[in-house]
Amino acid sequence: DITVGNELVPMIEREGPDVLFGGTAELFKNGDITVGTLESSISDRGEPSPGVKYPFRAVPSLARGLANAGFKVLSLATPHIMDYGAEALEDSFRLLSAYNVGAVGAGTNLRAARKPITLNIKDAKVSFLAYYHASQYTTNYADDEHPGPMLASYSIMKEDIAKADKESDILVVFIHWGVIE
């Protein structure tokens, strides 16, 4: 779980985005693949969504820091990915892609949010899916016309997993589950 908010911006701007992973980057880089869950959008656009008590948004340079630390795939199926709206979500995908970090579990619509990421790791095709379900935070999930994180719906997950499983040797499913109040 990687959460980067406004309080870390001065340190990142002063010391660079690699400062956040200084103690772990070598370990992460030495693995066959490093994955994580990103609890913040990466952007300098958008406004905090109404009703979000603690909005999280990381500065754009975080994408470079994540790539430099060795991350290859990040789940965006989290309650905070939409804290700064669709613009910040779009920026997150664009910035991560620019550094060859795959993002899964959210999208500009339902179809995009359901799309797996598949990587070739050694001799195996490894696919990733990601889902999120209710928490104490207000979240609008991706649907046919709206962006957001992918809802952990049993029927959709069952269909997505069956399809991705046929197309890969290994399937990893992220599920971010929160407290339901």
Residue pairs with C-beta under 8 A, 6 or more apart in sequence:
1 36
1 37
1 39
2 36
2 37
2 38
2 39
2 40
2 66
2 74
3 39
3 40
3 56
3 80
4 12
4 20
4 39
4 40
4 56
4 58
4 62
5 40
5 54
5 55
5 56
5 57
5 58
6 56
6 57
8 20
8 58
9 58
9 59
11 19
12 19
12 20
12 58
12 59
12 61
12 62
12 65
13 59
13 61
16 61
16 65
17 59
17 61
17 62
17 63
17 64
17 65
17 66
17 68
18 25
18 65
18 68
18 69
19 65
20 62
20 65
20 69
21 28
21 65
21 66
21 68
21 69
24 69
25 68
25 69
25 70
28 34
28 69
28 70
28 71
29 69
29 70
30 70
31 70
32 121
32 122
33 72
33 73
33 119
33 121
33 126
34 69
34 70
34 71
34 72
35 71
35 72
35 73
35 74
35 75
35 128
35 172
35 174
36 66
36 71
36 73
36 74
36 75
37 74
37 75
37 77
37 78
37 130
37 174
37 176
38 66
38 74
38 75
38 76
38 78
38 81
38 92
38 103
39 56
39 78
39 79
39 80
39 81
40 56
40 57
40 58
40 62
40 80
40 81
40 83
41 56
41 57
41 58
41 80
41 81
41 82
41 83
41 84
41 88
41 89
41 91
41 92
42 57
42 58
42 59
42 60
42 62
42 63
42 88
42 91
42 92
42 95
42 96
43 57
43 58
43 60
43 84
43 87
43 88
43 89
43 90
43 91
43 92
43 95
44 59
44 60
44 91
45 84
45 87
45 88
45 91
46 57
46 84
46 85
46 86
46 87
46 88
47 84
47 85
48 55
48 83
48 84
49 55
49 82
49 83
49 84
49 85
49 138
51 138
52 83
52 137
52 138
53 137
55 80
55 83
55 84
56 80
56 83
57 83
57 84
57 88
60 91
60 95
62 95
63 92
63 95
63 96
63 98
63 99
63 101
64 99
66 74
66 96
66 99
66 101
67 96
67 99
67 100
67 101
71 101
72 100
72 101
72 102
72 119
73 101
73 102
73 103
73 104
73 117
73 119
73 128
74 96
74 101
74 102
74 103
74 104
75 103
75 104
75 105
75 128
75 130
75 174
75 176
76 89
76 92
76 103
76 104
76 105
76 106
76 130
76 149
77 104
77 105
77 106
77 113
77 130
77 131
77 132
77 149
77 150
77 152
77 174
77 175
77 176
78 105
78 106
78 132
78 149
78 176
79 132
79 135
79 137
79 139
79 149
79 176
79 178
80 137
81 89
81 92
81 106
81 148
81 149
82 88
82 89
82 106
82 139
82 140
82 147
82 148
82 149
86 108
86 147
89 106
89 108
89 147
89 148
90 108
90 147
92 103
93 103
93 107
96 102
96 103
97 103
102 117
102 119
102 128
103 117
104 115
104 116
104 117
104 128
104 129
104 130
104 174
105 113
105 129
105 130
105 131
105 132
105 149
105 150
105 174
105 176
106 113
106 130
106 142
106 147
106 148
106 149
106 150
107 113
107 114
107 115
107 142
107 147
107 148
107 150
108 142
108 147
109 142
109 143
109 144
109 145
109 146
109 147
110 142
110 143
110 144
110 150
111 144
112 142
113 141
113 142
113 147
113 148
113 149
113 150
114 129
114 150
114 156
114 160
116 127
116 128
116 129
116 160
116 164
116 167
116 168
117 127
117 128
118 125
118 126
118 127
118 128
118 164
118 167
118 168
119 125
119 126
119 127
119 128
120 126
121 170
124 168
124 169
124 170
125 167
125 168
125 169
125 170
126 168
126 169
126 170
126 171
126 172
127 164
127 165
127 167
127 168
127 170
127 171
127 172
128 171
128 172
128 173
128 174
129 150
129 157
129 160
129 161
129 164
129 171
129 172
129 173
129 174
130 150
130 173
130 174
130 175
130 176
131 149
131 150
131 151
131 152
131 153
131 157
131 173
131 174
131 175
131 176
132 139
132 141
132 149
132 150
132 151
132 152
132 175
132 176
132 177
132 178
133 151
133 152
133 175
133 176
133 177
133 178
134 178
134 180
135 177
135 178
135 179
135 180
136 178
136 179
136 181
137 178
139 148
139 149
140 146
140 148
141 148
141 149
141 150
141 151
142 148
142 149
142 150
142 151
149 176
150 156
152 175
152 176
152 177
157 173
161 171
161 173
164 171
165 171
